[in-house]
Amino acid sequence: MEHFSSRTAPTGRGRSAGTANVHELMLPIERTISVTQSLDDAARLVSGTETPAVLLDLSHQPVGLITQSALASAAAEDPERWKRRRCAGLAQSPVDFLTPENSIESVLSRYRDGEATPLLVVDGGQAVGILHQDDVFAWCLEQPVSIFDALGIVSNGSSSAELSRPDVPSVDAN
């Protein structure tokens, strides 16, 4: 089971932190795979791409994302049998999903507290997009540093673009 749609660039870049939300940066779903398919099938589906596949249950409801990194972890845990395992073993908790209305600031908080990974966006029980960490970080580079001050990440009054320059010193708030 594979679904392709054209990948479009995120919209809404450069908007203020108070109005930016997941809907503005999420990308359309390019690939889906069933929980009954093998991890080997999933590996072939996502191989060579940075785009994860949306994992669907038997009712075609989203239950997670399958990334190359998750497949690599499964292979490392069980090198002999990982390819025969079913994708259902990579299902996630619905708590891990975003809604289109979630703020980008809440996503940054999530990334600060855990691993920065692609996140599934669900609306009304249906998968509607994927938020890639690279798009979130690119958006951050266009924002005033105040969003980072609000999260307690950096503070020196510079723009985030200036913070990425090696000749501009930054102060870590931690």
Secondary structure, DSSP 8 states (H G I E B T S, - for coil): ------------TT--TTT-BHHHH-B----EEETTSBHHHHHHHHTT-S--EEEE-TTS-EEEEE-HHHHHHHHHH-TTTGGGSBGGGG---GGG-B-TTSBHHHHHHHHHHS----EEEEETTEEEEEE-HHHHHHHHHTSBTHHHHHHTSB-SS-BHHHHTSTTS---B--
